C-alpha cells in the first residue's frame, strides 16, 4: 500500500513544512520528500509516528482497525469545515 499522498495531505493539513516534519521525526527533509513520493518504504512505526506528529490520530486509528482511510478523511474534512 502506498501512503505518500496521505502523508503529504496530513502534513499540509497540519500546516507543517517538510523541514518541520523532518525535524520532529529526526530524519532529513529529503527523507520526508521521498516518503511523500513513495520512493522509500514506510515502516508501520514510522507511519504511526507521522500521524502523531501531524496531529492526525484519526488516520492512525482508521489504519489500525482496518477502516477506509479516505472515508475517514472526508468525514474529518467535513467536520472541520462545519466547525470553522
C-alpha positions, 0 to 999 in steps of 0.5 A, spaced: 500 500 500 502 506 498 501 512 503 505 518 500 499 522 498 496 521 505 502 523 508 503 529 504 495 531 505 496 530 513 502 534 513 499 540 509 493 539 513 497 540 519 500 546 516 507 543 517 513 544 512 517 538 510 523 541 514 518 541 520 516 534 519 523 532 518 525 535 524 520 532 529 521 525 526 529 526 526 530 524 519 532 529 513 527 533 509 529 529 503 527 523 507 520 526 508 520 528 500 521 521 498 516 518 503 511 523 500 513 520 493 513 513 495 520 512 493 522 509 500 518 504 504 514 506 510 515 502 516 508 501 520 512 505 526 514 510 522 507 511 519 504 511 526 509 516 528 507 521 522 500 521 524 502 523 531 506 528 529 501 531 524 496 531 529 492 526 525 490 520 530 484 519 526 488 516 520 492 512 525 486 509 528 482 508 521 489 504 519 489 500 525 482 497 525 482 496 518 477 502 516 477 506 509 482 511 510 479 516 505 472 515 508 475 517 514 478 523 511 472 526 508 468 525 514 474 529 518 474 534 512 467 535 513 467 536 520 472 541 520 469 545 515 462 545 519 466 547 525 470 553 522 
